[in-house]
């Protein structure tokens, strides 16, 4: 069964950091581009970060550029999102996804709340 499982979310104060991790199973992880998306309350789901299957190419939303870093470990079948300098506007459910603009598999999502 193809599956993506996120972990690492939670509550953090503004300016703080969190690291999200996504564990893949049931498919050949190393040949797929991967992405992180997020959906804030009342807003559409948006792309946060993308990483190519090799890990050599990354793309970030303007709103997180310079604060977030996406990385992957093809041996461990994981893709991580390091989030630094968190702000209130980063509060959302975060989703790991297989693919880029048209993901073919989604994780169940994990909540990140930035609050003082």
C-alpha positions as CSV (number, residue, x, y, z in Angstrom):
1,X,0.0,0.0,0.0
2,X,1.4,3.4,-1.0
3,X,1.5,5.7,1.9
4,X,3.0,9.0,3.2
5,X,3.0,9.6,7.0
6,X,3.9,13.0,8.4
7,X,5.3,13.7,11.9
8,X,6.8,16.5,13.9
9,X,4.0,19.1,14.0
10,X,2.8,20.9,17.0
11,X,2.6,24.2,18.8
12,X,5.5,26.7,18.6
13,X,6.0,30.3,19.5
14,X,6.7,33.0,16.9
15,X,10.3,32.9,15.9
16,X,10.7,29.3,16.8
17,X,11.5,26.2,14.7
18,X,9.9,22.9,13.8
19,X,11.1,20.0,11.7
20,X,8.4,18.0,9.8
21,X,9.2,14.6,8.5
22,X,7.4,12.4,6.0
23,X,8.0,8.7,5.7
24,X,7.1,7.0,2.5
25,X,6.3,3.4,1.9
26,X,4.8,1.1,-0.7
27,X,6.5,2.7,-3.7
28,X,9.8,3.5,-5.2
29,X,10.5,6.7,-3.4
30,X,13.8,7.6,-5.1
31,X,12.3,8.2,-8.5
32,X,9.6,10.6,-7.4
33,X,9.7,14.4,-6.9
34,X,8.3,15.3,-3.5
35,X,6.6,18.4,-2.1
36,X,5.2,19.9,1.0
37,X,1.9,21.8,0.9
38,X,-0.1,23.5,3.5
39,X,-3.7,24.6,4.1
40,X,-4.5,27.4,6.5
41,X,-8.1,27.7,7.9
42,X,-10.4,29.2,5.3
43,X,-7.7,29.2,2.6
44,X,-6.8,27.0,-0.3
45,X,-4.1,24.5,-0.2
46,X,-0.8,25.9,-1.4
47,X,2.6,24.6,-2.3
48,X,5.3,25.3,0.3
49,X,8.4,23.5,-1.0
50,X,9.4,21.1,-3.7
51,X,12.4,18.8,-4.1
52,X,13.4,16.8,-7.2
53,X,13.9,13.1,-7.0
54,X,17.6,13.5,-6.9
55,X,17.5,16.2,-4.3
56,X,19.5,18.6,-6.4
57,X,16.6,21.0,-7.3
58,X,14.4,22.8,-4.8
59,X,11.6,25.4,-5.1
60,X,10.1,27.4,-2.4
61,X,7.0,29.6,-2.0
62,X,8.0,33.3,-1.7
63,X,6.4,33.4,1.7
64,X,8.8,30.8,3.2
65,X,12.0,31.4,1.1
66,X,15.0,31.8,3.4
67,X,13.1,30.4,6.4
68,X,12.2,26.8,5.3
69,X,14.5,24.1,3.9
70,X,13.3,20.9,2.2
71,X,15.5,17.9,2.1
72,X,15.3,14.2,1.4
73,X,17.0,10.9,2.2
74,X,16.3,8.4,-0.5
75,X,17.9,5.6,1.5
76,X,15.5,6.2,4.4
77,X,12.6,7.2,2.1
78,X,12.0,10.4,4.0
79,X,11.5,14.0,3.0
80,X,11.8,16.7,5.7
81,X,10.8,20.3,6.0
82,X,12.9,22.4,8.4
83,X,11.0,25.5,9.4
84,X,12.8,28.3,11.1
85,X,11.6,31.8,12.0
86,X,8.0,30.7,12.2
87,X,5.4,33.4,12.1
88,X,1.6,33.4,12.8
89,X,0.9,33.1,9.1
90,X,2.6,29.7,9.0
91,X,-0.2,28.2,11.1
92,X,-1.7,25.5,8.9
93,X,-2.1,21.8,8.2
94,X,0.9,20.6,6.4
95,X,0.8,17.8,3.8
96,X,3.5,15.7,2.3
97,X,2.9,15.0,-1.3
98,X,4.3,12.8,-4.1
99,X,4.9,14.9,-7.1
100,X,4.9,18.7,-7.7
101,X,2.0,20.6,-9.2
102,X,-0.3,17.6,-9.5
103,X,0.6,15.3,-6.6
104,X,-0.5,11.7,-7.0
105,X,-0.3,10.7,-3.4
106,X,-1.0,12.7,-0.2
107,X,-0.2,12.2,3.5
108,X,-2.9,12.7,6.0
109,X,-1.6,16.0,7.1
110,X,-0.2,17.4,10.3
111,X,-1.0,20.5,12.2
112,X,1.4,23.3,12.9
113,X,0.3,26.1,15.1
114,X,2.3,29.3,15.7
115,X,1.1,31.1,18.7
116,X,2.4,33.1,21.7
